[in-house]
Amino acid sequence: MIDYIPDSRLTVIIGAYGSGKSEISVNMALSMRRADPSGKLLLADMDIVNPYYRSADAADILAENDIRLIRPAYAGSNVDAPVLGGEMYVVFDDRSYKGVFDIGGEDMGAVILGSLKTRLASIDYKLLMAVNINRPFTSTAEQIVSMSSELAEAAGLVIDGYINNTNLLEYTTLENIAEGSAVIKEASAVTGIPLTAVSLPDKLCKDAADTGFDLGCDKVIRLERTIFYNY
């Protein structure tokens, strides 16, 4: 297994509702911090729709790891509005930063992302789609293909890779994850979008390493639970 560390300056995470975008975004930022203990790093929570289960809820652990959190107005409350402040543009304007954008809101979030198309053209970035085959709308290869098309069209951007985030929370097994990889690879054969990484809960990392279990992808995002329902 190889820890997945983005090779681009900006990584943008999209996906269907409940795909686990926010947990992936936080853990990816943490893995980037482990790889570079002193670099300037930010995470932008761009979920303008859903006030629950968002990367901004991990503000404390991000602060502890010196990861700058950027969030829209009203994040962390029951009131949310599509307001993105100028602070989010720092990753484009300050080349010493690396970052992760957590894009929520499915189609609406993708439209907001599309509004940054000119800015994105000026930076080295990757657009990755999180997929959990245990969630509605992405449970089959055909549904993944359809969702990929919808999000890419709404954003007006090309999706560079899939992240297999197949899970059943605390009941997740290595076999569940491998099944997710197989289904996503079926979709990849149609879309041409490769499986870039697999998310792996911390509790399963040792088992996977010790047994050499085939997860369907050797690049792994190690997941620590950082986001909890607090409302």
PyMOL CGO cylinders between C-alpha atoms (Angstrom):
from pymol import cmd
from pymol.cgo import CYLINDER

trace = [
    CYLINDER, 0.00, 0.00, 0.00, 1.14, 3.52, -0.78, 0.3, 1, 1, 1, 1, 1, 1,
    CYLINDER, 1.14, 3.52, -0.78, -0.25, 6.56, 1.02, 0.3, 1, 1, 1, 1, 1, 1,
    CYLINDER, -0.25, 6.56, 1.02, -1.92, 8.79, -1.55, 0.3, 1, 1, 1, 1, 1, 1,
    CYLINDER, -1.92, 8.79, -1.55, -0.40, 12.27, -1.44, 0.3, 1, 1, 1, 1, 1, 1,
    CYLINDER, -0.40, 12.27, -1.44, -1.66, 14.62, -4.17, 0.3, 1, 1, 1, 1, 1, 1,
    CYLINDER, -1.66, 14.62, -4.17, 1.00, 15.66, -6.65, 0.3, 1, 1, 1, 1, 1, 1,
    CYLINDER, 1.00, 15.66, -6.65, -0.95, 18.77, -7.66, 0.3, 1, 1, 1, 1, 1, 1,
    CYLINDER, -0.95, 18.77, -7.66, -1.03, 22.05, -5.75, 0.3, 1, 1, 1, 1, 1, 1,
    CYLINDER, -1.03, 22.05, -5.75, -4.83, 21.92, -5.45, 0.3, 1, 1, 1, 1, 1, 1,
    CYLINDER, -4.83, 21.92, -5.45, -7.08, 18.89, -5.08, 0.3, 1, 1, 1, 1, 1, 1,
    CYLINDER, -7.08, 18.89, -5.08, -10.83, 19.37, -5.55, 0.3, 1, 1, 1, 1, 1, 1,
    CYLINDER, -10.83, 19.37, -5.55, -13.21, 16.73, -4.16, 0.3, 1, 1, 1, 1, 1, 1,
    CYLINDER, -13.21, 16.73, -4.16, -16.74, 16.32, -5.53, 0.3, 1, 1, 1, 1, 1, 1,
    CYLINDER, -16.74, 16.32, -5.53, -19.32, 13.55, -5.28, 0.3, 1, 1, 1, 1, 1, 1,
    CYLINDER, -19.32, 13.55, -5.28, -22.92, 12.57, -4.70, 0.3, 1, 1, 1, 1, 1, 1,
    CYLINDER, -22.92, 12.57, -4.70, -24.61, 13.40, -1.40, 0.3, 1, 1, 1, 1, 1, 1,
    CYLINDER, -24.61, 13.40, -1.40, -23.34, 11.07, 1.32, 0.3, 1, 1, 1, 1, 1, 1,
    CYLINDER, -23.34, 11.07, 1.32, -20.25, 9.99, -0.61, 0.3, 1, 1, 1, 1, 1, 1,
    CYLINDER, -20.25, 9.99, -0.61, -17.97, 11.10, 2.22, 0.3, 1, 1, 1, 1, 1, 1,
    CYLINDER, -17.97, 11.10, 2.22, -16.37, 14.07, 0.45, 0.3, 1, 1, 1, 1, 1, 1,
    CYLINDER, -16.37, 14.07, 0.45, -15.78, 16.00, 3.65, 0.3, 1, 1, 1, 1, 1, 1,
    CYLINDER, -15.78, 16.00, 3.65, -14.12, 13.19, 5.60, 0.3, 1, 1, 1, 1, 1, 1,
    CYLINDER, -14.12, 13.19, 5.60, -11.89, 12.47, 2.62, 0.3, 1, 1, 1, 1, 1, 1,
    CYLINDER, -11.89, 12.47, 2.62, -11.01, 16.16, 2.30, 0.3, 1, 1, 1, 1, 1, 1,
    CYLINDER, -11.01, 16.16, 2.30, -10.00, 16.48, 5.95, 0.3, 1, 1, 1, 1, 1, 1,
    CYLINDER, -10.00, 16.48, 5.95, -7.96, 13.27, 5.92, 0.3, 1, 1, 1, 1, 1, 1,
    CYLINDER, -7.96, 13.27, 5.92, -6.29, 14.19, 2.65, 0.3, 1, 1, 1, 1, 1, 1,
    CYLINDER, -6.29, 14.19, 2.65, -5.24, 17.51, 4.14, 0.3, 1, 1, 1, 1, 1, 1,
    CYLINDER, -5.24, 17.51, 4.14, -3.89, 15.68, 7.20, 0.3, 1, 1, 1, 1, 1, 1,
    CYLINDER, -3.89, 15.68, 7.20, -1.90, 13.28, 4.98, 0.3, 1, 1, 1, 1, 1, 1,
    CYLINDER, -1.90, 13.28, 4.98, -0.47, 16.26, 3.12, 0.3, 1, 1, 1, 1, 1, 1,
    CYLINDER, -0.47, 16.26, 3.12, 0.56, 17.77, 6.45, 0.3, 1, 1, 1, 1, 1, 1,
    CYLINDER, 0.56, 17.77, 6.45, 2.32, 14.54, 7.48, 0.3, 1, 1, 1, 1, 1, 1,
    CYLINDER, 2.32, 14.54, 7.48, 4.19, 14.53, 4.19, 0.3, 1, 1, 1, 1, 1, 1,
    CYLINDER, 4.19, 14.53, 4.19, 5.16, 18.20, 4.58, 0.3, 1, 1, 1, 1, 1, 1,
    CYLINDER, 5.16, 18.20, 4.58, 5.24, 19.26, 8.25, 0.3, 1, 1, 1, 1, 1, 1,
    CYLINDER, 5.24, 19.26, 8.25, 6.08, 22.91, 7.58, 0.3, 1, 1, 1, 1, 1, 1,
    CYLINDER, 6.08, 22.91, 7.58, 4.40, 23.84, 4.28, 0.3, 1, 1, 1, 1, 1, 1,
    CYLINDER, 4.40, 23.84, 4.28, 1.50, 26.27, 3.96, 0.3, 1, 1, 1, 1, 1, 1,
    CYLINDER, 1.50, 26.27, 3.96, -1.67, 24.25, 3.64, 0.3, 1, 1, 1, 1, 1, 1,
    CYLINDER, -1.67, 24.25, 3.64, -5.38, 25.07, 3.51, 0.3, 1, 1, 1, 1, 1, 1,
    CYLINDER, -5.38, 25.07, 3.51, -8.72, 23.33, 3.29, 0.3, 1, 1, 1, 1, 1, 1,
    CYLINDER, -8.72, 23.33, 3.29, -11.68, 25.22, 1.80, 0.3, 1, 1, 1, 1, 1, 1,
    CYLINDER, -11.68, 25.22, 1.80, -15.12, 23.98, 2.85, 0.3, 1, 1, 1, 1, 1, 1,
    CYLINDER, -15.12, 23.98, 2.85, -17.20, 25.03, -0.15, 0.3, 1, 1, 1, 1, 1, 1,
    CYLINDER, -17.20, 25.03, -0.15, -20.39, 23.20, 0.84, 0.3, 1, 1, 1, 1, 1, 1,
    CYLINDER, -20.39, 23.20, 0.84, -22.93, 25.97, 0.37, 0.3, 1, 1, 1, 1, 1, 1,
    CYLINDER, -22.93, 25.97, 0.37, -25.96, 23.74, 0.80, 0.3, 1, 1, 1, 1, 1, 1,
    CYLINDER, -25.96, 23.74, 0.80, -25.63, 21.24, 3.62, 0.3, 1, 1, 1, 1, 1, 1,
    CYLINDER, -25.63, 21.24, 3.62, -24.90, 22.53, 7.16, 0.3, 1, 1, 1, 1, 1, 1,
    CYLINDER, -24.90, 22.53, 7.16, -24.28, 19.00, 8.50, 0.3, 1, 1, 1, 1, 1, 1,
    CYLINDER, -24.28, 19.00, 8.50, -21.31, 16.62, 8.21, 0.3, 1, 1, 1, 1, 1, 1,
    CYLINDER, -21.31, 16.62, 8.21, -18.98, 19.14, 6.62, 0.3, 1, 1, 1, 1, 1, 1,
    CYLINDER, -18.98, 19.14, 6.62, -15.23, 19.61, 6.74, 0.3, 1, 1, 1, 1, 1, 1,
    CYLINDER, -15.23, 19.61, 6.74, -15.61, 22.81, 8.78, 0.3, 1, 1, 1, 1, 1, 1,
    CYLINDER, -15.61, 22.81, 8.78, -16.78, 20.57, 11.65, 0.3, 1, 1, 1, 1, 1, 1,
    CYLINDER, -16.78, 20.57, 11.65, -13.18, 19.36, 11.92, 0.3, 1, 1, 1, 1, 1, 1,
    CYLINDER, -13.18, 19.36, 11.92, -11.93, 22.89, 12.64, 0.3, 1, 1, 1, 1, 1, 1,
    CYLINDER, -11.93, 22.89, 12.64, -10.14, 21.90, 15.85, 0.3, 1, 1, 1, 1, 1, 1,
    CYLINDER, -10.14, 21.90, 15.85, -8.08, 19.07, 14.38, 0.3, 1, 1, 1, 1, 1, 1,
    CYLINDER, -8.08, 19.07, 14.38, -7.25, 21.21, 11.35, 0.3, 1, 1, 1, 1, 1, 1,
    CYLINDER, -7.25, 21.21, 11.35, -6.05, 24.01, 13.63, 0.3, 1, 1, 1, 1, 1, 1,
    CYLINDER, -6.05, 24.01, 13.63, -3.97, 21.55, 15.66, 0.3, 1, 1, 1, 1, 1, 1,
    CYLINDER, -3.97, 21.55, 15.66, -2.20, 20.55, 12.45, 0.3, 1, 1, 1, 1, 1, 1,
    CYLINDER, -2.20, 20.55, 12.45, -1.70, 24.13, 11.25, 0.3, 1, 1, 1, 1, 1, 1,
    CYLINDER, -1.70, 24.13, 11.25, -4.09, 23.69, 8.31, 0.3, 1, 1, 1, 1, 1, 1,
    CYLINDER, -4.09, 23.69, 8.31, -5.87, 26.90, 7.40, 0.3, 1, 1, 1, 1, 1, 1,
    CYLINDER, -5.87, 26.90, 7.40, -9.65, 26.43, 7.23, 0.3, 1, 1, 1, 1, 1, 1,
    CYLINDER, -9.65, 26.43, 7.23, -11.63, 28.56, 4.81, 0.3, 1, 1, 1, 1, 1, 1,
    CYLINDER, -11.63, 28.56, 4.81, -15.41, 28.33, 4.93, 0.3, 1, 1, 1, 1, 1, 1,
    CYLINDER, -15.41, 28.33, 4.93, -18.45, 30.18, 3.61, 0.3, 1, 1, 1, 1, 1, 1,
    CYLINDER, -18.45, 30.18, 3.61, -20.56, 32.46, 5.75, 0.3, 1, 1, 1, 1, 1, 1,
    CYLINDER, -20.56, 32.46, 5.75, -22.79, 30.65, 8.28, 0.3, 1, 1, 1, 1, 1, 1,
    CYLINDER, -22.79, 30.65, 8.28, -20.76, 27.42, 8.21, 0.3, 1, 1, 1, 1, 1, 1,
    CYLINDER, -20.76, 27.42, 8.21, -21.31, 25.51, 11.45, 0.3, 1, 1, 1, 1, 1, 1,
    CYLINDER, -21.31, 25.51, 11.45, -24.85, 26.81, 11.94, 0.3, 1, 1, 1, 1, 1, 1,
    CYLINDER, -24.85, 26.81, 11.94, -28.32, 25.80, 10.81, 0.3, 1, 1, 1, 1, 1, 1,
    CYLINDER, -28.32, 25.80, 10.81, -28.35, 28.74, 8.42, 0.3, 1, 1, 1, 1, 1, 1,
    CYLINDER, -28.35, 28.74, 8.42, -26.51, 28.36, 5.16, 0.3, 1, 1, 1, 1, 1, 1,
    CYLINDER, -26.51, 28.36, 5.16, -26.33, 30.58, 2.11, 0.3, 1, 1, 1, 1, 1, 1,
    CYLINDER, -26.33, 30.58, 2.11, -24.36, 30.42, -1.13, 0.3, 1, 1, 1, 1, 1, 1,
    CYLINDER, -24.36, 30.42, -1.13, -21.77, 32.95, 0.00, 0.3, 1, 1, 1, 1, 1, 1,
    CYLINDER, -21.77, 32.95, 0.00, -18.09, 32.33, -0.73, 0.3, 1, 1, 1, 1, 1, 1,
    CYLINDER, -18.09, 32.33, -0.73, -15.68, 34.93, 0.59, 0.3, 1, 1, 1, 1, 1, 1,
    CYLINDER, -15.68, 34.93, 0.59, -12.59, 36.26, -1.10, 0.3, 1, 1, 1, 1, 1, 1,
    CYLINDER, -12.59, 36.26, -1.10, -10.35, 34.35, 1.32, 0.3, 1, 1, 1, 1, 1, 1,
    CYLINDER, -10.35, 34.35, 1.32, -10.84, 31.16, -0.71, 0.3, 1, 1, 1, 1, 1, 1,
    CYLINDER, -10.84, 31.16, -0.71, -8.84, 32.66, -3.59, 0.3, 1, 1, 1, 1, 1, 1,
    CYLINDER, -8.84, 32.66, -3.59, -5.62, 32.60, -1.57, 0.3, 1, 1, 1, 1, 1, 1,
    CYLINDER, -5.62, 32.60, -1.57, -4.55, 29.26, -3.05, 0.3, 1, 1, 1, 1, 1, 1,
    CYLINDER, -4.55, 29.26, -3.05, -4.66, 30.84, -6.51, 0.3, 1, 1, 1, 1, 1, 1,
    CYLINDER, -4.66, 30.84, -6.51, -2.93, 34.06, -5.50, 0.3, 1, 1, 1, 1, 1, 1,
    CYLINDER, -2.93, 34.06, -5.50, -0.27, 32.71, -3.11, 0.3, 1, 1, 1, 1, 1, 1,
    CYLINDER, -0.27, 32.71, -3.11, 1.77, 29.99, -4.82, 0.3, 1, 1, 1, 1, 1, 1,
    CYLINDER, 1.77, 29.99, -4.82, 3.35, 28.93, -1.54, 0.3, 1, 1, 1, 1, 1, 1,
    CYLINDER, 3.35, 28.93, -1.54, 0.04, 27.30, -0.56, 0.3, 1, 1, 1, 1, 1, 1,
    CYLINDER, 0.04, 27.30, -0.56, -1.22, 23.81, -1.32, 0.3, 1, 1, 1, 1, 1, 1,
    CYLINDER, -1.22, 23.81, -1.32, -4.84, 23.00, -0.68, 0.3, 1, 1, 1, 1, 1, 1,
    CYLINDER, -4.84, 23.00, -0.68, -7.95, 20.86, -0.80, 0.3, 1, 1, 1, 1, 1, 1,
    CYLINDER, -7.95, 20.86, -0.80, -11.40, 22.13, -1.86, 0.3, 1, 1, 1, 1, 1, 1,
    CYLINDER, -11.40, 22.13, -1.86, -14.37, 20.21, -0.44, 0.3, 1, 1, 1, 1, 1, 1,
    CYLINDER, -14.37, 20.21, -0.44, -17.24, 20.83, -2.88, 0.3, 1, 1, 1, 1, 1, 1,
    CYLINDER, -17.24, 20.83, -2.88, -20.71, 20.02, -1.58, 0.3, 1, 1, 1, 1, 1, 1,
    CYLINDER, -20.71, 20.02, -1.58, -24.20, 20.39, -2.91, 0.3, 1, 1, 1, 1, 1, 1,
    CYLINDER, -24.20, 20.39, -2.91, -23.88, 18.02, -5.86, 0.3, 1, 1, 1, 1, 1, 1,
    CYLINDER, -23.88, 18.02, -5.86, -25.09, 19.89, -8.98, 0.3, 1, 1, 1, 1, 1, 1,
    CYLINDER, -25.09, 19.89, -8.98, -25.25, 23.29, -7.25, 0.3, 1, 1, 1, 1, 1, 1,
    CYLINDER, -25.25, 23.29, -7.25, -21.78, 22.82, -5.79, 0.3, 1, 1, 1, 1, 1, 1,
    CYLINDER, -21.78, 22.82, -5.79, -20.50, 21.79, -9.21, 0.3, 1, 1, 1, 1, 1, 1,
    CYLINDER, -20.50, 21.79, -9.21, -21.97, 24.95, -10.72, 0.3, 1, 1, 1, 1, 1, 1,
    CYLINDER, -21.97, 24.95, -10.72, -20.15, 27.03, -8.10, 0.3, 1, 1, 1, 1, 1, 1,
    CYLINDER, -20.15, 27.03, -8.10, -16.98, 25.13, -8.94, 0.3, 1, 1, 1, 1, 1, 1,
    CYLINDER, -16.98, 25.13, -8.94, -17.56, 25.89, -12.62, 0.3, 1, 1, 1, 1, 1, 1,
    CYLINDER, -17.56, 25.89, -12.62, -17.60, 29.59, -11.78, 0.3, 1, 1, 1, 1, 1, 1,
    CYLINDER, -17.60, 29.59, -11.78, -13.93, 29.17, -10.81, 0.3, 1, 1, 1, 1, 1, 1,
    CYLINDER, -13.93, 29.17, -10.81, -13.01, 27.68, -14.18, 0.3, 1, 1, 1, 1, 1, 1,
    CYLINDER, -13.01, 27.68, -14.18, -10.83, 30.62, -15.21, 0.3, 1, 1, 1, 1, 1, 1,
    CYLINDER, -10.83, 30.62, -15.21, -9.02, 30.57, -11.87, 0.3, 1, 1, 1, 1, 1, 1,
    CYLINDER, -9.02, 30.57, -11.87, -8.52, 26.81, -12.03, 0.3, 1, 1, 1, 1, 1, 1,
    CYLINDER, -8.52, 26.81, -12.03, -6.94, 27.15, -15.46, 0.3, 1, 1, 1, 1, 1, 1,
    CYLINDER, -6.94, 27.15, -15.46, -4.11, 29.09, -13.79, 0.3, 1, 1, 1, 1, 1, 1,
    CYLINDER, -4.11, 29.09, -13.79, -3.19, 26.39, -11.28, 0.3, 1, 1, 1, 1, 1, 1,
    CYLINDER, -3.19, 26.39, -11.28, -2.02, 22.79, -11.18, 0.3, 1, 1, 1, 1, 1, 1,
    CYLINDER, -2.02, 22.79, -11.18, -5.10, 20.97, -9.87, 0.3, 1, 1, 1, 1, 1, 1,
    CYLINDER, -5.10, 20.97, -9.87, -6.86, 17.59, -9.89, 0.3, 1, 1, 1, 1, 1, 1,
    CYLINDER, -6.86, 17.59, -9.89, -10.64, 17.09, -9.75, 0.3, 1, 1, 1, 1, 1, 1,
    CYLINDER, -10.64, 17.09, -9.75, -11.48, 13.83, -7.95, 0.3, 1, 1, 1, 1, 1, 1,
    CYLINDER, -11.48, 13.83, -7.95, -14.91, 12.26, -7.42, 0.3, 1, 1, 1, 1, 1, 1,
    CYLINDER, -14.91, 12.26, -7.42, -15.63, 10.34, -4.21, 0.3, 1, 1, 1, 1, 1, 1,
    CYLINDER, -15.63, 10.34, -4.21, -17.80, 7.24, -4.68, 0.3, 1, 1, 1, 1, 1, 1,
    CYLINDER, -17.80, 7.24, -4.68, -19.49, 5.02, -2.09, 0.3, 1, 1, 1, 1, 1, 1,
    CYLINDER, -19.49, 5.02, -2.09, -21.36, 2.18, -3.80, 0.3, 1, 1, 1, 1, 1, 1,
    CYLINDER, -21.36, 2.18, -3.80, -23.42, 1.72, -0.63, 0.3, 1, 1, 1, 1, 1, 1,
    CYLINDER, -23.42, 1.72, -0.63, -25.16, 5.05, -1.21, 0.3, 1, 1, 1, 1, 1, 1,
    CYLINDER, -25.16, 5.05, -1.21, -28.11, 5.78, -3.51, 0.3, 1, 1, 1, 1, 1, 1,
    CYLINDER, -28.11, 5.78, -3.51, -27.33, 7.05, -7.03, 0.3, 1, 1, 1, 1, 1, 1,
    CYLINDER, -27.33, 7.05, -7.03, -23.84, 5.45, -7.12, 0.3, 1, 1, 1, 1, 1, 1,
    CYLINDER, -23.84, 5.45, -7.12, -24.57, 1.82, -6.25, 0.3, 1, 1, 1, 1, 1, 1,
    CYLINDER, -24.57, 1.82, -6.25, -23.98, 0.46, -9.77, 0.3, 1, 1, 1, 1, 1, 1,
    CYLINDER, -23.98, 0.46, -9.77, -21.49, 1.18, -12.53, 0.3, 1, 1, 1, 1, 1, 1,
    CYLINDER, -21.49, 1.18, -12.53, -24.30, 2.67, -14.63, 0.3, 1, 1, 1, 1, 1, 1,
    CYLINDER, -24.30, 2.67, -14.63, -25.26, 5.07, -11.83, 0.3, 1, 1, 1, 1, 1, 1,
    CYLINDER, -25.26, 5.07, -11.83, -21.64, 6.10, -11.30, 0.3, 1, 1, 1, 1, 1, 1,
    CYLINDER, -21.64, 6.10, -11.30, -21.33, 6.84, -15.02, 0.3, 1, 1, 1, 1, 1, 1,
    CYLINDER, -21.33, 6.84, -15.02, -24.51, 8.94, -14.89, 0.3, 1, 1, 1, 1, 1, 1,
    CYLINDER, -24.51, 8.94, -14.89, -23.45, 10.86, -11.77, 0.3, 1, 1, 1, 1, 1, 1,
    CYLINDER, -23.45, 10.86, -11.77, -19.99, 11.50, -13.23, 0.3, 1, 1, 1, 1, 1, 1,
    CYLINDER, -19.99, 11.50, -13.23, -21.58, 12.96, -16.34, 0.3, 1, 1, 1, 1, 1, 1,
    CYLINDER, -21.58, 12.96, -16.34, -23.98, 15.15, -14.36, 0.3, 1, 1, 1, 1, 1, 1,
    CYLINDER, -23.98, 15.15, -14.36, -21.28, 16.61, -12.11, 0.3, 1, 1, 1, 1, 1, 1,
    CYLINDER, -21.28, 16.61, -12.11, -18.77, 17.14, -14.92, 0.3, 1, 1, 1, 1, 1, 1,
    CYLINDER, -18.77, 17.14, -14.92, -21.42, 18.85, -17.05, 0.3, 1, 1, 1, 1, 1, 1,
    CYLINDER, -21.42, 18.85, -17.05, -22.56, 21.10, -14.20, 0.3, 1, 1, 1, 1, 1, 1,
    CYLINDER, -22.56, 21.10, -14.20, -18.98, 22.13, -13.47, 0.3, 1, 1, 1, 1, 1, 1,
    CYLINDER, -18.98, 22.13, -13.47, -17.88, 22.33, -17.08, 0.3, 1, 1, 1, 1, 1, 1,
    CYLINDER, -17.88, 22.33, -17.08, -14.72, 20.50, -16.01, 0.3, 1, 1, 1, 1, 1, 1,
    CYLINDER, -14.72, 20.50, -16.01, -13.10, 17.11, -16.55, 0.3, 1, 1, 1, 1, 1, 1,
    CYLINDER, -13.10, 17.11, -16.55, -13.01, 14.64, -13.65, 0.3, 1, 1, 1, 1, 1, 1,
    CYLINDER, -13.01, 14.64, -13.65, -9.44, 13.34, -13.29, 0.3, 1, 1, 1, 1, 1, 1,
    CYLINDER, -9.44, 13.34, -13.29, -10.04, 10.35, -11.04, 0.3, 1, 1, 1, 1, 1, 1,
    CYLINDER, -10.04, 10.35, -11.04, -12.31, 8.39, -8.71, 0.3, 1, 1, 1, 1, 1, 1,
    CYLINDER, -12.31, 8.39, -8.71, -11.76, 7.83, -5.00, 0.3, 1, 1, 1, 1, 1, 1,
    CYLINDER, -11.76, 7.83, -5.00, -13.31, 4.58, -3.78, 0.3, 1, 1, 1, 1, 1, 1,
    CYLINDER, -13.31, 4.58, -3.78, -14.89, 5.55, -0.47, 0.3, 1, 1, 1, 1, 1, 1,
    CYLINDER, -14.89, 5.55, -0.47, -17.12, 2.50, -0.20, 0.3, 1, 1, 1, 1, 1, 1,
    CYLINDER, -17.12, 2.50, -0.20, -17.93, 1.96, 3.47, 0.3, 1, 1, 1, 1, 1, 1,
    CYLINDER, -17.93, 1.96, 3.47, -20.49, 0.80, 6.01, 0.3, 1, 1, 1, 1, 1, 1,
    CYLINDER, -20.49, 0.80, 6.01, -19.12, 3.02, 8.79, 0.3, 1, 1, 1, 1, 1, 1,
    CYLINDER, -19.12, 3.02, 8.79, -17.90, 0.83, 11.66, 0.3, 1, 1, 1, 1, 1, 1,
    CYLINDER, -17.90, 0.83, 11.66, -19.05, -2.32, 9.82, 0.3, 1, 1, 1, 1, 1, 1,
    CYLINDER, -19.05, -2.32, 9.82, -16.74, -1.74, 6.85, 0.3, 1, 1, 1, 1, 1, 1,
    CYLINDER, -16.74, -1.74, 6.85, -14.63, -4.71, 5.78, 0.3, 1, 1, 1, 1, 1, 1,
    CYLINDER, -14.63, -4.71, 5.78, -11.78, -5.08, 3.32, 0.3, 1, 1, 1, 1, 1, 1,
    CYLINDER, -11.78, -5.08, 3.32, -14.13, -7.12, 1.16, 0.3, 1, 1, 1, 1, 1, 1,
    CYLINDER, -14.13, -7.12, 1.16, -16.62, -4.19, 1.05, 0.3, 1, 1, 1, 1, 1, 1,
    CYLINDER, -16.62, -4.19, 1.05, -13.87, -1.88, -0.17, 0.3, 1, 1, 1, 1, 1, 1,
    CYLINDER, -13.87, -1.88, -0.17, -12.66, -4.35, -2.80, 0.3, 1, 1, 1, 1, 1, 1,
    CYLINDER, -12.66, -4.35, -2.80, -16.22, -4.71, -4.09, 0.3, 1, 1, 1, 1, 1, 1,
    CYLINDER, -16.22, -4.71, -4.09, -16.41, -0.93, -4.43, 0.3, 1, 1, 1, 1, 1, 1,
    CYLINDER, -16.41, -0.93, -4.43, -13.19, -0.88, -6.45, 0.3, 1, 1, 1, 1, 1, 1,
    CYLINDER, -13.19, -0.88, -6.45, -14.56, -3.54, -8.81, 0.3, 1, 1, 1, 1, 1, 1,
    CYLINDER, -14.56, -3.54, -8.81, -17.77, -1.61, -9.47, 0.3, 1, 1, 1, 1, 1, 1,
    CYLINDER, -17.77, -1.61, -9.47, -15.92, 1.68, -9.94, 0.3, 1, 1, 1, 1, 1, 1,
    CYLINDER, -15.92, 1.68, -9.94, -13.55, 0.03, -12.42, 0.3, 1, 1, 1, 1, 1, 1,
    CYLINDER, -13.55, 0.03, -12.42, -16.59, -1.06, -14.44, 0.3, 1, 1, 1, 1, 1, 1,
    CYLINDER, -16.59, -1.06, -14.44, -17.60, 2.61, -14.58, 0.3, 1, 1, 1, 1, 1, 1,
    CYLINDER, -17.60, 2.61, -14.58, -14.02, 3.59, -15.45, 0.3, 1, 1, 1, 1, 1, 1,
    CYLINDER, -14.02, 3.59, -15.45, -14.17, 1.35, -18.52, 0.3, 1, 1, 1, 1, 1, 1,
    CYLINDER, -14.17, 1.35, -18.52, -17.04, 3.53, -19.79, 0.3, 1, 1, 1, 1, 1, 1,
    CYLINDER, -17.04, 3.53, -19.79, -15.96, 7.00, -18.62, 0.3, 1, 1, 1, 1, 1, 1,
    CYLINDER, -15.96, 7.00, -18.62, -12.21, 6.68, -18.99, 0.3, 1, 1, 1, 1, 1, 1,
    CYLINDER, -12.21, 6.68, -18.99, -11.84, 8.12, -15.47, 0.3, 1, 1, 1, 1, 1, 1,
    CYLINDER, -11.84, 8.12, -15.47, -9.29, 6.04, -13.52, 0.3, 1, 1, 1, 1, 1, 1,
    CYLINDER, -9.29, 6.04, -13.52, -9.56, 4.77, -9.97, 0.3, 1, 1, 1, 1, 1, 1,
    CYLINDER, -9.56, 4.77, -9.97, -7.00, 7.04, -8.30, 0.3, 1, 1, 1, 1, 1, 1,
    CYLINDER, -7.00, 7.04, -8.30, -7.16, 6.01, -4.64, 0.3, 1, 1, 1, 1, 1, 1,
    CYLINDER, -7.16, 6.01, -4.64, -9.01, 3.93, -2.07, 0.3, 1, 1, 1, 1, 1, 1,
    CYLINDER, -9.01, 3.93, -2.07, -9.98, 5.27, 1.34, 0.3, 1, 1, 1, 1, 1, 1,
    CYLINDER, -9.98, 5.27, 1.34, -9.14, 2.89, 4.16, 0.3, 1, 1, 1, 1, 1, 1,
    CYLINDER, -9.14, 2.89, 4.16, -10.29, 3.26, 7.78, 0.3, 1, 1, 1, 1, 1, 1,
    CYLINDER, -10.29, 3.26, 7.78, -7.42, 3.30, 10.25, 0.3, 1, 1, 1, 1, 1, 1,
    CYLINDER, -7.42, 3.30, 10.25, -8.65, 0.13, 11.95, 0.3, 1, 1, 1, 1, 1, 1,
    CYLINDER, -8.65, 0.13, 11.95, -8.26, -1.83, 8.68, 0.3, 1, 1, 1, 1, 1, 1,
    CYLINDER, -8.26, -1.83, 8.68, -4.86, -0.52, 7.62, 0.3, 1, 1, 1, 1, 1, 1,
    CYLINDER, -4.86, -0.52, 7.62, -2.83, -3.08, 9.56, 0.3, 1, 1, 1, 1, 1, 1,
    CYLINDER, -2.83, -3.08, 9.56, -4.97, -5.99, 8.36, 0.3, 1, 1, 1, 1, 1, 1,
    CYLINDER, -4.97, -5.99, 8.36, -4.63, -4.87, 4.74, 0.3, 1, 1, 1, 1, 1, 1,
    CYLINDER, -4.63, -4.87, 4.74, -0.86, -4.44, 5.07, 0.3, 1, 1, 1, 1, 1, 1,
    CYLINDER, -0.86, -4.44, 5.07, -0.29, -7.72, 6.95, 0.3, 1, 1, 1, 1, 1, 1,
    CYLINDER, -0.29, -7.72, 6.95, -2.37, -9.85, 4.56, 0.3, 1, 1, 1, 1, 1, 1,
    CYLINDER, -2.37, -9.85, 4.56, -1.50, -8.06, 1.33, 0.3, 1, 1, 1, 1, 1, 1,
    CYLINDER, -1.50, -8.06, 1.33, -5.23, -7.85, 0.64, 0.3, 1, 1, 1, 1, 1, 1,
    CYLINDER, -5.23, -7.85, 0.64, -6.00, -6.62, -2.87, 0.3, 1, 1, 1, 1, 1, 1,
    CYLINDER, -6.00, -6.62, -2.87, -8.13, -3.48, -2.48, 0.3, 1, 1, 1, 1, 1, 1,
    CYLINDER, -8.13, -3.48, -2.48, -8.22, -2.92, -6.23, 0.3, 1, 1, 1, 1, 1, 1,
    CYLINDER, -8.22, -2.92, -6.23, -5.84, 0.06, -5.96, 0.3, 1, 1, 1, 1, 1, 1,
    CYLINDER, -5.84, 0.06, -5.96, -2.50, 0.36, -4.19, 0.3, 1, 1, 1, 1, 1, 1,
    CYLINDER, -2.50, 0.36, -4.19, -2.84, 4.06, -3.35, 0.3, 1, 1, 1, 1, 1, 1,
    CYLINDER, -2.84, 4.06, -3.35, -4.59, 4.57, -0.02, 0.3, 1, 1, 1, 1, 1, 1,
    CYLINDER, -4.59, 4.57, -0.02, -6.10, 7.51, 1.86, 0.3, 1, 1, 1, 1, 1, 1,
    CYLINDER, -6.10, 7.51, 1.86, -6.00, 6.54, 5.52, 0.3, 1, 1, 1, 1, 1, 1,
    CYLINDER, -6.00, 6.54, 5.52, -9.21, 7.63, 7.23, 0.3, 1, 1, 1, 1, 1, 1,
    CYLINDER, -9.21, 7.63, 7.23, -9.48, 8.78, 10.81, 0.3, 1, 1, 1, 1, 1, 1,
    CYLINDER, -9.48, 8.78, 10.81, -13.01, 9.72, 11.88, 0.3, 1, 1, 1, 1, 1, 1,
    CYLINDER, -13.01, 9.72, 11.88, -12.92, 13.52, 12.30, 0.3, 1, 1, 1, 1, 1, 1,
    CYLINDER, -12.92, 13.52, 12.30, -16.49, 14.65, 11.57, 0.3, 1, 1, 1, 1, 1, 1,
    CYLINDER, -16.49, 14.65, 11.57, -19.38, 13.91, 13.89, 0.3, 1, 1, 1, 1, 1, 1,
    CYLINDER, -19.38, 13.91, 13.89, -23.01, 15.01, 14.02, 0.3, 1, 1, 1, 1, 1, 1,
    CYLINDER, -23.01, 15.01, 14.02, -23.15, 17.77, 16.63, 0.3, 1, 1, 1, 1, 1, 1,
    CYLINDER, -23.15, 17.77, 16.63, -26.42, 19.54, 15.89, 0.3, 1, 1, 1, 1, 1, 1,
]
cmd.load_cgo(trace, "trace")
